[in-house]
Amino acid sequence: MLKIKELREEKNWQQKDVATTLNRTAACISSWETGKTEPSVDDILKLADLFDVSCDYLLGRTDDAGVVNTLSPAQNQLLSLYQSLSHEDQYRVLGFIQALAK
């Protein structure tokens, strides 16, 4: 059984928090948590990254969780969006953030 609900509750996140970060619906996350449907391999990788655990831990194949992610859902979403950008656009975003921070 997937450990999505357990990991989500440890962070005091709601299903909608995870859903927003993964660009899914809360109903989709609920369906994964109850075992009605299963996430794709790509979604499993994203969930493992979001919760900062191995895929094996997420899938219940090991009890070793690894390092726990301390980022909020919003920070994880920003990171995911940033990583999806081209290197040129990443550079632009960094410049924009640096300008805002000054």
ZAROSE-634430 format. One line per 5 residues: their letters; for each residue x, y negated, z negated of N, C-alpha, C, O. Coordinates in pm, whole numbers. Atoms other than C-alpha are relative to their C-alpha. Layout:
A	X/Y/Z/X/Y/Z/X/Y/Z/X/Y/Z; ...
This chain:
MLKIK	85/120/0/0/0/0/88/-124/0/187/-132/-73; -73/125/-5/124/-345/86/-11/-75/-132/-112/-65/-201; -4/72/127/221/-565/-208/-30/-149/17/16/-231/-62; 28/141/-30/87/-888/-58/-71/-67/-117/-30/-174/-162; 78/62/108/-169/-955/-331/85/-18/-125/81/-124/-188
ELREE	-86/6/119/76/-878/-610/101/-115/12/118/-192/-82; -100/105/-21/341/-1109/-463/-65/-138/2/-12/-233/-54; 72/128/-8/88/-1384/-388/-41/-46/-140/-25/-163/-174; 46/37/134/-51/-1376/-741/116/-36/-92/100/-120/-181; -118/36/79/299/-1386/-893/37/-147/21/91/-212/-70
KNWQQ	-34/139/-32/342/-1724/-722/-119/-94/-25/-110/-214/-1; 122/78/23/-9/-1840/-819/-49/-66/129/-98/-179/127; 49/48/-129/-94/-1882/-451/-135/62/28/-167/172/-17; 128/-53/-47/-436/-1841/-301/20/61/138/122/37/204; -9/-61/-133/-503/-1641/14/13/-107/107/83/-88/207
KDVAT	-7/107/-101/-550/-1967/203/141/-60/10/180/-107/116; -137/50/-3/-196/-2075/106/86/87/91/162/37/175; -76/-93/-85/-47/-1764/264/-50/-10/143/30/-11/237; 59/7/-133/-287/-1789/558/50/-122/77/85/-112/194; -45/123/-65/-189/-2148/635/145/13/43/181/-27/154
TLNRT	-142/-15/-30/181/-2066/621/22/93/119/112/69/200; -17/-98/-108/139/-1770/859/-89/-29/121/-89/48/217; 92/36/-108/-116/-1944/1082/-105/110/21/-133/151/134; 105/-101/1/-382/-1688/993/-116/-53/-83/-108/-164/-137; 113/40/83/-718/-1705/816/10/68/-137/77/169/-152
AACIS	5/-62/132/-782/-1632/450/-67/137/10/-31/229/-62; 67/-129/-20/-1014/-1353/569/98/105/51/90/222/14; -102/-90/-52/-722/-1198/756/90/48/-114/120/167/-124; -85/-36/115/-505/-1206/442/-76/94/-92/-20/192/-141; 84/-86/83/-791/-1055/242/-8/140/58/1/240/-14
SWETG	9/-129/-68/-825/-779/497/128/81/-15/124/203/-32; -128/-68/22/-454/-698/466/10/48/-144/53/161/-170; -13/-33/141/-471/-703/87/-88/118/-40/-51/197/-128; 92/-110/33/-765/-462/76/25/125/83/-36/229/59; -33/-116/-83/-618/-231/338/-96/25/114/-90/129/179
KTEPS	94/-16/-111/-898/-285/588/71/-9/134/37/63/228; -84/12/-119/-644/-392/849/145/-8/-45/172/-26/-164; -141/10/32/-267/-397/866/64/-113/81/28/-135/197; -68/107/-75/-42/-688/961/89/60/108/134/174/98; -93/-42/-106/165/-665/1277/142/3/-56/167/-47/-166
VDDIL	-140/-2/41/537/-603/1254/50/-143/-17/122/-173/-112; -42/140/9/592/-973/1320/-54/-65/-128/18/-139/-195; 58/55/122/355/-1064/1035/67/59/-125/84/-12/-224; -71/-61/114/530/-818/801/133/-70/-21/171/-98/-134; -128/72/11/861/-988/878/-21/-139/-59/55/-183/-145
KLADL	29/133/52/707/-1328/812/-39/5/-147/1/-81/-225; 38/-15/140/551/-1208/486/123/27/-87/136/-30/-195; -122/-31/76/884/-1064/371/83/-127/-17/138/-151/-124; -73/126/10/1050/-1397/449/-70/-97/-94/-5/-163/-176; 78/91/84/771/-1593/282/20/32/-149/39/-58/-230
FDVSC	-13/-41/139/799/-1392/-40/144/30/-40/172/64/-155; -143/-24/22/1176/-1350/-6/24/139/-60/96/154/-159; -19/-140/38/1159/-973/-41/32/79/127/13/29/238; -25/-85/-116/1263/-688/185/-132/55/55/-232/61/-17; 118/-64/-59/1015/-531/423/-32/129/-74/-148/163/-95
DYLLG	21/-125/75/1066/-205/234/-74/-26/-130/-163/50/-167; 70/33/124/957/-371/-90/-145/-38/31/-237/9/-36; 134/44/-39/659/-536/79/-88/120/36/-208/121/5; 74/-118/-43/556/-199/223/-12/106/-109/-75/210/-88; 9/-94/110/595/-25/-113/96/117/10/77/220/-56
RTDDA	-97/-109/-19/892/187/-2/113/-4/-102/188/93/-115; -102/14/103/1120/57/-279/-54/-89/-111/-146/-168/-89; 40/85/112/1082/-104/-620/94/-118/-20/74/-199/-111; -98/108/10/1376/-340/-565/-49/-120/80/-43/-120/202; 60/117/-66/1218/-679/-490/103/-95/57/74/-165/154
GVVNT	-100/96/-46/1539/-873/-443/-26/-137/-60/-93/-149/-163; 12/137/48/1554/-1250/-489/-140/-52/29/-194/-31/138; 134/56/-17/1222/-1425/-539/11/-140/59/91/-222/14; 4/128/-68/1148/-1718/-311/-62/-105/-92/-169/-82/-148; 52/105/88/1101/-2041/-509/-64/-115/78/-102/-216/19
LSPAQ	62/104/-81/963/-2246/-219/-152/9/-10/-209/117/-24; 146/4/-1/601/-2355/-220/-50/43/138/28/50/232; 53/-33/-131/368/-2249/62/24/-110/103/54/-82/219; -22/112/-93/400/-2597/216/145/-5/45/173/-30/162; -142/-1/-36/781/-2577/204/31/115/94/109/100/188
NQLLS	-20/-114/-89/772/-2233/362/-57/-29/138/2/10/239; 60/33/-128/541/-2363/634/91/-97/76/112/-81/196; -92/93/-64/776/-2654/704/123/72/54/167/45/166; -117/-75/-43/1071/-2417/722/-31/86/122/48/92/216; 40/-84/-113/886/-2182/955/-18/-82/127/27/-43/235
LYQSL	18/88/-116/784/-2467/1185/133/-53/50/157/-58/171; -132/51/-37/1136/-2611/1180/78/107/77/140/77/179; -75/-108/-65/1285/-2273/1273/-55/33/138/18/88/221; 59/-28/-132/1046/-2245/1569/38/-104/105/12/-85/224; -39/107/-91/1183/-2568/1721/131/31/71/212/111/24
SHEDQ	-129/-9/-69/1462/-2593/1973/105/-70/-85/71/-148/-174; -107/64/77/1802/-2700/1837/-6/-153/15/21/-227/-79; 10/144/-24/1753/-3041/1995/-111/-62/-86/-91/-167/-147; 111/51/80/1416/-3088/1825/30/11/-150/-12/-75/-227; -40/-12/139/1558/-2961/1494/88/-119/-39/72/-176/-147
YRVLG	-87/115/25/1824/-3233/1518/-83/-128/-14/-57/-211/-101; 88/117/8/1551/-3493/1583/-75/-4/-133/-86/-110/-196; 74/-7/127/1351/-3375/1281/92/-37/-116/52/-112/-205; -95/33/107/1658/-3393/1058/27/-150/-4/30/-210/-112; -22/145/-5/1724/-3749/1175/-118/-77/-56/-102/-176/-128
FIQAL	121/65/48/1366/-3845/1105/-11/11/-153/-41/-86/-221; 9/-22/145/1372/-3693/755/106/-82/-72/79/-140/-178; -107/81/62/1706/-3861/677/-39/-147/-3/-12/-216/-101; 44/139/-4/1561/-4195/784/-109/-26/-105/-109/-130/-170; 106/16/100/1254/-4143/563/57/2/-142/8/-69/-230
AK	-57/-16/135/1470/-4045/265/80/-123/-44/106/-140/-163; -81/120/36/1670/-4372/277/-81/-111/-55/-27/-216/-89
